[in-house]
């Protein structure tokens, strides 16, 4: 991948190789390097990762939950338009990798990461990792006593039916036996 990176002119050209490098670091269990690399790439993509990693306030959680309850039906979430921006797809994938790292090292950050992924899904449309966003955010909500989390589990399972992430989604949903 270093050869690809050396010949790539723009960040967009390098994104597939950078995301592959992050995933490879995760799979080799070099999780601190995976975290650092993912944060570096997300920052290059314009994400304010330090703000994203801040634990959301109860007010932020409630505002998001109210939006989900009042404006979004399960069907409307499932039928959102697909994201057509490859850069945004890579942002979501990088947050998925970060979510894994923080699951191992610092679970206090999982709510923040999954909330960012859900927010991005509403902004940009569905990506291959949107089902994970809903599943992980649902788990975090259930753990805090918010019953809407089970609704997100149902949505996540429906979105993941034909996804390569189906096993991750099922594992997340079954963790709290919701959905």
N, C-alpha and C positions, 0 to 999 in steps of 0.2 A: 504494500500500500504506500510505502514511502516514494516509490517511483511514480505512482499516480499523483501523489501530492506534489511532487517536484515539477511535474509537467502541467498541472492545473493552474489556470490563470485566475479564476475567481473562486470565492468561497462556495458558490453554488456548484461549481464543478468538483470541488473537494468534498462536499457533504456526504455522498455515499461512502467514500473511503473513511472519512472521519467517524461516521456513525458505525461503520464496521469495526473500526479500531476500538471504539467505546464498548461495543458488544463483545469483542474479543477479550478485552481487559476484564469484563464482567465474567465471561465464561472461564477464564483462567484464574478466577477468584482474586485478581489483583484489584480489589474493590476500592481502596483509596485512590489509585491511579484512574480507575474508571470514573469515580466521582469527580476528580479534578479535571479530567479530560472532558467529561460531559458538561461541566459548569463552564469551562473555557469555550467550548463550541457554542453553547447556548448564549453566552455573553457576546460572542462574535456575531450571533444572529439577532442581537438586539434585546435579548431577554434580560430583565433585571433580576437575576437569580437570587441575589441576597434578599430582595424584597419578597420574592416568591417563597423562599424558605422560612420566612417569619411565620410563626404560628398565628393563624387567622383569629380574629376576635369573634366572640359570640355573635356580635352584630353582623359581621360579614357572613358568617355561617347562616344566620337567620335570614338575611336578605337573599342569599342564594337559594335557600330552601323555599322561601316564599315565592320566588320566581318559578322554581320547579313545580310547586304545588298549584299556583294560580294560572300560569301561562303555558305550561308545557304538559301535554298529555303524553302517555307512554307512546302512543302511535306517532305523535309529532316528533318525539325524540328519535324514534326508530327510523322515521322517514325523512330526517333532515337531509339536506343535499350533501353529497360527498365533497370533500375538500379537493380542490384542483391545484392548490399551490404546493409544489413539492417541498419547498422550504418549510412550510408549516407542518407537513407530514413528518419531516425530520425532527422538528422541534418536539412534536408529540412523542416520537420514538426515543429521543434523548431523555425526555422527562420519564418515560417508562423505565429506562435503564437506571436513572437516578432513584426512582421509586424502589427498585430492587435493592440498590445499595443502602438506602436509608432503612429499608425493612430489616436489613441485617445489623446496621450500626446505630441508628438513631430513629426509632419509630415515632418520635414526636414530630418529625417532619412529614410524615405520610399524609396527614390531612392537608397540609399546605400544597404539596405536590399534586395530589389528586384533585384538589379544588382548582388549581391552575389548569390541569388537563381538561376538566369539565368546562371551565370558562372558555378555554381555547376551542373546544368542540363547538360551543354555542357561537363563537365568533367566526370560525373558519369552516365549519361543517364536519362531517364524519370522516375519520381517518381509520386506518387499520387498528389503531390503539384506543379508539374512543370507547370500545366495550370495556377495556381495562380501566379507563378513567371512571366510568360509571360504577363498575364493580368495586374499585378501590375506595372511591368516595363514599359509596354505600356502606362498605365495611366500617369506615371511619365514623360515619354518622350513627350507625347502629351501636357502635362501641360507646358513643356519647349519649345514647338514649333517643335519638331522632328516628322516628319510625319511617320517615320517607326513605331511609336507606334501603329498606326492603323493596320498595318500588324501583329504585335504581338497580337493584340486583336483577329484577325481572327484565328490565330494559337491557342490561348488560348481557344477560343470557341470550336474549333474542338477537341482539346485534352480533354476538359472537358465534352464532350457529354455523356460519361458513367461514370462520376466521381461523388463522393459524394460532390465535391466542385463546382458543376455546378452553384448553386445559387450565390456563392461568385464571380465566374468568370463573370457571367452575370451582376451582380451589378457593378463590376469594369468597365467592358466594357461600360455599359450604362451610367456610371458616366460622361464620356466625349463623349458619343454617337459615339464611334468609333468601328471598327471591322466588 
